[in-house]
Structures are given as structure tokens and as C-alpha cells.
């Protein structure tokens, strides 16, 4: 097809910028994974090595200019890091929920044994009373000590049971002893625990909140959960638990929204670092403030502003790279490329270039402001030095077709990608006539050569 053509040129600079943005996104996802792993106490040298190896592999693809492979593998790496982060969070939530369940069961066991001791006429040990008062906040060694106190009290109850017992005491003794050895605490818990769906639901919500809430204090919810356990009325405990579940669920929903907004805000802030403008720096500072204040609405506003700045900057930079690449390619083929042509093309949206000795014909390149699509077509002078006719125009279109193939080869060899979107056959459309300024002897054809430039990171 030797007639007018519509093509899309993606320069090497654009491809590299896009890949660097992918690497930036991978870096953000990796940092988030390692940050959460540390927060959950699940960080390991193995995890760090795996993350580093994956990032190094992507860097190698960048250096070898395997743009497509890098983008595909980077998307997979981001998904993997996010999945791993959620898996680690799930482990942390499960561990926290198990801890809360252990605290609750220790409290229930201490109360049950203390009540049985009192009914049997035995004194309640101070250690058992301490377990009742502190089980819901105890962790680690302290909780272990409380469980041992409960186990010791079990032994006292079994070994010192009275000759005459009520049926309730007899049932408890039978469960504790059953004619055999004194049961261990874990065994007694397993045999006597009565699951409470409400309490388990509350434990799950508080556990997830604790893995997400890095800057917010949820001690008020924890204190309310502890106070509920002291309520003597089962009905009131159920009512208070339902109310706290609703509050915890609402708080968790807010925390999830803050976490999502924070992640996006941090990503935009990182990308803005590639734009050294005052406006970009101001937006970054505003994003910092919104992140620190955990202000979701403000973060969304600044994210939208930052993305607008990024889009605008990328479009401008990409347009410059595309126009410069095409003009550089034409210069290498011997076309007259003069100073100011690039600026004129950007301003007017079109430009006509010629080769020496072909004053009656030139090639017009037209494009929108972002140069996302280029229309290339042969044009003829409205005042030719020799008469023009359809046959002559068609011959020149055929010549231009060969020149276009060479231009495409030059661009591709420089690392750009050229995609043909539409092309007409020679003669299908009349050659457009334009005014062509005569070259002055004083005109200096300052040839523009292809230049390597680093573009701001392109948006996916």
C-alpha cells in the first residue's frame, strides 16, 4: 500500500519508561509485602531472598530490552506479592484469633473451677483469681502461668473432693477425673469448651483489625470486649456482644478503605518523583499529609490530581519522543529536517518534509497533540516546477511507499515499534496539493539525529 497511511509509533523511550513504571509498581508491592511480614512477625531471610531474586530477574529483562516479557512477568510478580501478603495476613489473623480464643477459654475455665472450688468448700487460690482478672489481656508466659494455675486448681478440686457432693459437683468431678488421672489443662479445655459463635465472630473481627490498624488505637474495642465477659447476665452479654460486633465491623470496613487508599496514594507519590515540576512536588507533599492523617477523602482527591498530572506529563513526553524519533529517522534517510520543525509540528499539528531534488513533492505528517496516531501521506506542490498529473502523482506515491518501509526499518532498529493501522493503495485518493516554500540559499538544513531520552514513567 503506497497511499496515505495511519500508523502508531511507540518509541524505545516509551517502552523503557513503561517498563520502568512496572518495576516501580513491583517495588511498591514488594515493599508492602516485606513491611507487612515484619509487622506480622513473619519475616524471614527466605522471603527476602525470594523477593530480591524476582526483582533481579525483572531488572535483567530491562537491561536486555525484553519489554514484553518484562511487562508480563512484572504483572505476575505484583499478583504474587499481593497474594503472599494476603496469605501472611491470614496467618496473622488466625494466630491472633487463636490467642484471643485461648484467653477466653482460660477465663471460662478459671471461672468454672473457682465456682466448683467455692461450692466444694475449698478456698479459691490467689493465682486462680489472678487468672480470672487478667486472662483476657495476658499473653505468652503470663498466659502460660495462668493456665498452670487453673490446672493446679483442677488437681486440688479432684484430690480434695468431699465425701458428699451435690449432683452438679459430682458431674464436674466426673468430667475432671472420670476415675483416672487428673486431666491436663489442654485436655480439660478440649472436653469442656462450649463454642460461642458470637464470641468467635468478635474475636475474628478484632484479630483482623489488629493486623490492619497500625496508626489507630483499638484498645477501646478490646476494653469493651473484656468488660462484656464480666457481665453476669447471659442475655446482656449477648446483647453487648452484638453491639460490639457491629462497631468492630464498621471500624474494619473503614480500615480496609484507608489501607486501599493509602496503597494507591503511595504509588502515585512514587511516580510523581519522576516529574521534577513544582506542581508535582506540591501534590506529593499533599499526598504525604493525607497519608499521615489517614484522610481517605483527601487521599482520593490528591490521587485524582496526581494521576491527572502523570497522564498529562506522559502524554507530553511521549509526543515529543514520537515526533523526534520520526524526524530523526527521516533525517537519516536524507530528508531535509531543519531547526524548529519539531516545535512547528507540535504547534500546527502537521509538517511537510522533502528530499533534496524533489521540490514538487513532499511528505506530510499530521498528528494530534499527543502524537498518538500519525498520518503520513504524499503531498504535491500547488505551484509545481513541472506539470503534475495522476500518473506522476502515483509514481511519487510508489516511491514514498519504499521510503516509508525504510523509515519503519530505521525506527524499529532504534528500538521503536511501528504499527500500521490503515493504508490506502496508490491512486485511491488524490494527492493533496499544498503550498511549498522555496528553499533559500541561506537556509541551513540542520539535521536532527535520533536522540536517546529518558521519559517519565509511562502509565499502564
C-alpha positions in Angstrom: 0.0 0.0 0.0 1.7 3.2 -1.2 -1.0 5.7 -0.5 -1.9 7.6 2.7 -1.2 5.7 5.9 -2.2 5.9 9.6 0.4 4.5 11.9 1.1 4.3 15.6 4.7 4.7 16.7 5.8 3.6 20.2 9.3 4.8 20.8 12.0 2.9 22.6 11.9 5.6 25.3 8.2 5.0 25.8 8.7 1.2 26.0 11.5 1.7 28.5 9.5 4.2 30.6 6.6 1.8 30.7 8.8 -1.0 31.9 10.4 1.2 34.5 7.0 2.0 35.8 6.2 -1.7 36.0 9.4 -2.1 38.0 8.3 0.8 40.3 5.0 -0.9 40.9 6.8 -4.2 41.6 9.0 -2.4 44.1 5.9 -0.9 45.8 4.3 -4.4 46.0 7.5 -6.0 47.3 8.0 -3.3 49.9 4.4 -3.7 51.1 4.8 -7.5 51.4 8.0 -7.2 53.4 6.6 -4.4 55.5 3.6 -6.5 56.4 5.7 -9.6 57.0 7.7 -7.6 59.6 4.6 -6.2 61.2 3.1 -9.7 61.5 6.3 -11.1 62.8 6.5 -13.5 59.8 9.5 -12.0 58.0 12.3 -14.4 57.1 15.5 -14.4 55.1 13.9 -16.9 52.7 11.1 -14.5 51.9 13.6 -11.6 51.4 15.7 -13.7 49.1 12.7 -14.7 47.0 11.6 -11.1 46.6 15.1 -9.9 45.7 15.5 -12.7 43.2 12.3 -11.9 41.5 13.1 -8.2 41.2 16.6 -9.0 39.9 15.1 -11.2 37.2 13.0 -8.3 36.1 15.9 -5.9 36.1 17.7 -8.4 33.8 14.8 -8.3 31.4 15.0 -4.5 31.4 18.7 -4.5 30.6 18.2 -6.9 27.8 15.3 -4.8 26.5 12.8 -7.6 26.6 9.9 -5.2 27.1 7.0 -7.5 26.5 8.4 -10.3 28.7 9.2 -7.7 31.5 5.6 -6.4 31.5 4.1 -9.9 31.6 6.4 -11.1 34.4 6.1 -7.8 36.3 2.3 -8.2 36.4 2.8 -11.8 37.6 5.2 -10.7 40.3 2.8 -8.0 41.6 0.0 -10.5 41.8 2.3 -13.0 43.6 3.4 -10.4 46.1 -0.1 -9.3 46.8 -1.2 -12.9 47.2 1.7 -13.6 49.6 0.8 -10.5 51.6 -2.8 -11.7 52.0 -1.6 -15.2 52.9 0.7 -13.8 55.6 -2.1 -11.6 56.8 -4.4 -14.6 57.0 -1.8 -16.4 59.1 -1.5 -13.4 61.4 -5.3 -13.1 61.8 -5.6 -16.8 62.5 -2.8 -16.7 65.1 -4.4 -13.6 66.8 -7.8 -15.2 66.8 -6.3 -18.4 68.3 -4.7 -16.3 71.0 -8.0 -14.5 71.8 -9.8 -17.9 71.9 -7.1 -19.2 74.3 -7.6 -16.2 76.5 -11.3 -16.6 76.5 -11.1 -20.3 77.3 -8.7 -19.8 80.1 -11.0 -17.2 81.6 -14.0 -19.6 81.3 -12.0 -22.5 82.8 -10.8 -20.4 85.7 -14.3 -19.2 86.5 -15.7 -22.7 86.3 -13.0 -24.2 88.5 -13.2 -21.3 91.0 -17.0 -21.8 91.3 -16.6 -25.5 91.8 -14.0 -25.0 94.5 -16.2 -22.5 96.3 -19.1 -24.9 96.2 -16.9 -27.7 97.5 -15.9 -25.6 100.4 -12.3 -25.1 99.2 -10.6 -21.7 99.2 -10.0 -20.1 95.8 -6.3 -19.7 95.2 -5.0 -16.2 94.6 -3.4 -17.4 91.3 -6.8 -18.6 90.1 -8.3 -15.2 91.0 -5.5 -13.5 89.1 -6.3 -15.7 86.1 -9.9 -14.6 86.2 -9.0 -11.0 86.4 -6.2 -11.0 83.8 -6.7 -13.8 81.3 -8.3 -11.6 78.6 -5.2 -9.4 78.4 -2.4 -12.0 79.2 -0.1 -13.2 76.5 2.9 -15.5 76.3 4.5 -16.6 79.6 1.8 -14.8 81.6 -1.0 -16.8 80.0 1.0 -20.0 80.4 1.3 -19.2 84.1 -2.4 -18.7 84.4 -3.2 -21.9 82.7 -0.9 -23.7 85.1 -2.8 -22.1 88.0 -6.1 -23.4 86.5 -4.5 -26.9 86.1 -3.3 -26.8 89.7 -6.7 -25.8 90.9 -8.2 -28.7 89.0 -5.9 -31.1 90.9 -6.9 -29.6 94.2 -10.6 -29.9 93.3 -10.2 -33.6 92.2 -7.9 -34.7 95.0 -9.8 -32.9 97.8 -13.4 -33.5 96.7 -15.7 -34.1 99.7 -17.4 -37.3 100.6 -20.9 -35.8 100.0 -21.3 -33.8 96.8 -24.2 -32.2 95.0 -25.1 -33.7 91.7 -23.5 -30.7 89.9 -20.3 -31.2 91.8 -20.3 -34.9 91.1 -20.8 -34.2 87.4 -17.9 -31.7 87.3 -15.7 -34.1 89.3 -16.6 -36.9 86.9 -15.6 -34.7 84.0 -12.4 -33.7 85.7 -11.3 -37.1 86.9 -13.5 -39.9 85.5 -11.8 -42.3 87.8 -8.4 -41.8 86.0 -5.5 -39.3 86.2 -6.0 -35.6 86.7 -6.6 -34.1 83.2 -4.1 -31.6 81.8 -5.4 -28.1 81.1 -5.5 -28.5 77.3 -7.4 -31.8 77.7 -9.9 -30.2 80.1 -10.4 -27.3 77.7 -11.0 -29.6 74.8 -13.6 -31.6 76.6 -15.4 -28.8 78.3 -15.2 -25.9 75.9 -18.6 -24.7 74.7 -18.1 -22.8 71.4 -19.8 -19.3 71.4 -20.4 -18.2 67.8 -20.8 -14.6 68.8 -17.6 -14.5 70.8 -15.7 -16.3 67.9 -17.1 -13.7 65.4 -16.0 -10.9 67.7 -12.5 -12.5 68.1 -12.2 -12.7 64.3 -13.1 -9.1 63.8 -10.7 -7.8 66.5 -8.0 -10.0 65.2 -8.2 -8.7 61.7 -8.4 -5.1 63.0 -5.2 -5.6 64.9 -3.4 -6.7 61.7 -4.6 -3.6 59.8 -4.6 -0.9 62.4 -1.1 0.4 62.5 -1.9 4.0 63.4 -5.3 3.7 65.0 -5.9 2.6 68.6 -8.5 -0.2 69.1 -7.9 -0.5 72.8 -11.4 0.9 73.3 -12.9 -2.1 71.5 -10.7 -4.5 73.4 -11.7 -3.0 76.7 -15.3 -3.3 75.8 -14.8 -7.0 74.9 -13.2 -7.6 78.2 -15.9 -5.8 80.1 -18.5 -7.9 78.5 -17.0 -11.1 80.0 -17.7 -9.7 83.5 -21.5 -9.3 82.8 -23.4 -11.9 85.0 -26.4 -12.0 82.7 -26.0 -14.2 79.6 -28.7 -12.2 77.7 -27.0 -8.9 78.4 -23.6 -10.4 77.3 -25.2 -11.5 74.0 -26.7 -8.0 73.5 -23.5 -6.2 74.2 -21.5 -8.6 72.1 -23.8 -8.0 69.1 -23.4 -4.3 69.5 -19.6 -4.6 69.7 -19.6 -6.8 66.6 -21.4 -4.1 64.6 -18.9 -1.5 65.8 -15.9 -3.6 65.0 -17.2 -4.5 61.6 -17.8 -0.8 60.8 -14.3 0.1 62.0 -12.8 -2.8 59.9 -14.6 -1.5 56.8 -13.1 1.9 57.4 -9.6 0.4 57.9 -9.8 -1.5 54.7 -10.8 1.7 52.8 -7.9 3.6 54.4 -5.5 0.8 53.5 -6.6 0.7 49.9 -6.4 4.5 49.6 -3.0 4.6 51.3 -1.6 2.0 48.9 -2.8 4.0 45.8 -1.6 7.2 47.3 1.9 5.8 47.9 2.1 4.5 44.4 1.1 7.9 42.8 3.5 9.7 45.1 6.4 7.4 44.0 5.5 8.0 40.3 5.4 11.8 40.8 9.1 11.6 41.8 9.9 11.2 38.1 8.3 14.6 37.4 10.6 17.4 38.7 7.9 20.1 38.4 6.8 22.3 41.2 3.2 21.2 40.7 4.2 17.5 41.1 6.3 18.2 44.2 3.3 20.1 45.7 1.0 17.2 45.0 3.5 14.8 46.6 3.6 16.9 49.8 -0.2 17.0 49.9 -0.3 13.2 49.4 2.1 12.8 52.3 -0.1 14.9 54.6 -3.2 12.9 53.6 -1.5 9.6 54.2 -0.2 10.8 57.6 -3.7 12.0 58.6 -5.3 8.8 57.3 -7.8 11.0 55.5 -9.4 8.8 52.9 -11.4 11.6 51.2 -8.3 13.8 50.9 -6.2 10.9 49.6 -8.7 10.2 46.9 -8.7 13.9 45.8 -4.9 14.1 45.7 -4.7 10.7 43.9 -7.0 12.0 41.2 -4.9 15.2 40.9 -1.7 13.2 40.8 -2.9 10.8 38.2 -4.0 13.8 36.1 -0.6 15.3 36.3 1.0 11.9 35.5 -1.2 11.4 32.5 -0.5 14.9 31.2 3.2 14.6 31.7 3.4 11.2 30.0 1.4 12.4 27.0 3.6 15.4 26.5 6.8 13.4 26.9 5.6 10.6 24.7 4.5 13.1 22.0 8.0 14.7 22.0 9.6 11.3 21.8 7.5 10.2 18.8 7.9 13.4 16.8 11.7 13.4 17.5 12.0 9.7 16.5 10.2 10.2 13.2 12.1 13.3 12.3 15.4 11.7 13.3 14.5 8.7 11.1 13.6 10.9 8.1 16.9 12.8 8.6 18.8 9.5 8.4 17.1 8.9 5.1 18.2 12.2 3.7 15.1 14.3 4.2 15.6 18.0 5.0 15.0 18.4 8.7 15.5 21.9 9.9 15.7 23.6 13.3 12.2 24.4 14.6 10.4 21.7 12.7 9.7 19.7 15.8 8.2 22.8 17.5 6.3 23.7 14.4 4.8 20.2 14.2 3.7 20.4 17.8 2.1 23.8 17.3 0.4 23.3 13.9 -0.3 19.6 14.2 1.3 18.9 10.8 4.5 19.3 8.9 5.8 18.7 5.4 9.3 17.3 4.7 11.1 16.9 1.4 14.1 15.3 0.0 16.6 17.3 -2.0 15.8 17.4 -5.7 12.1 16.7 -5.2 10.7 20.2 -4.9 7.3 19.4 -6.4 6.6 16.7 -3.8 6.9 16.2 -0.1 5.5 14.0 2.7 3.0 15.4 5.2 2.9 14.1 8.7 -0.2 15.1 10.7 -0.9 14.1 14.3 -3.0 15.2 17.3 -1.3 17.0 20.2 -0.1 13.7 21.9 1.0 12.2 18.5 -0.8 9.0 19.4 -1.6 8.4 15.8 0.5 9.7 12.8 -1.0 10.2 9.3 1.7 10.1 6.6 0.8 11.0 3.0 2.4 12.2 -0.1 1.6 15.9 -1.0 2.3 17.9 -4.1 3.1 21.5 -4.7 0.3 23.7 -5.7 2.8 25.5 -7.9 4.9 22.7 -9.4 8.0 23.3 -11.5 6.8 20.6 -13.9 3.1 19.8 -14.6 1.6 17.3 -12.3 -0.8 14.6 -13.4 -2.4 11.4 -11.9 0.4 9.2 -13.3 3.2 11.3 -12.0 1.5 11.5 -8.6 1.0 7.8 -8.5 4.7 7.2 -9.3 5.7 9.5 -6.5 3.4 7.7 -4.1 5.1 4.4 -5.0 8.5 5.9 -4.3 7.2 7.2 -1.0 6.0 3.7 -0.1 9.5 2.4 -0.4 10.8 5.3 1.7 8.2 4.6 4.3 9.4 1.0 4.6 12.9 2.2 5.1 11.7 4.7 7.7 10.0 1.9 9.6 13.1 -0.2 9.5 15.1 2.7 10.9 12.6 3.2 13.7 12.5 -0.5 14.6 16.2 -0.8 14.6 16.3 2.0 17.1 14.1 0.1 19.4 10.7 1.6 18.5 7.6 -0.3 17.5 5.6 0.8 14.4 2.0 -0.5 14.0 0.2 0.1 10.7 -3.5 0.9 11.4 -4.7 1.9 7.9 -3.2 2.2 4.4 -4.7 3.0 1.0 -3.3 1.9 -2.3 -1.6 4.4 -4.6 -4.1 6.3 -6.6 -7.1 5.5 -4.4 -7.0 9.0 -3.1 -6.0 12.2 -4.9 -2.7 13.6 -3.9 -3.2 16.7 -1.8 -1.8 20.0 -3.1 -0.1 22.3 -0.6 2.0 25.4 -0.7 5.7 24.7 -0.5 8.1 27.4 0.4 11.1 27.7 -1.9 14.4 26.9 -0.2 16.6 29.9 0.3 20.3 29.6 -0.3 20.7 30.8 3.2 18.5 28.1 4.7 20.7 25.7 6.7 19.4 22.2 6.9 20.4 21.3 10.5 19.7 17.6 10.5 18.1 16.2 13.7 19.5 12.9 14.6 17.7 10.3 16.8 18.4 11.1 20.5 18.2 8.8 23.5 15.9 10.3 26.1 14.6 9.0 29.4 10.9 9.6 29.6 8.9 9.9 32.8 7.4 6.5 33.7 4.5 5.7 31.4 1.1 4.7 32.8 0.0 1.2 32.3 
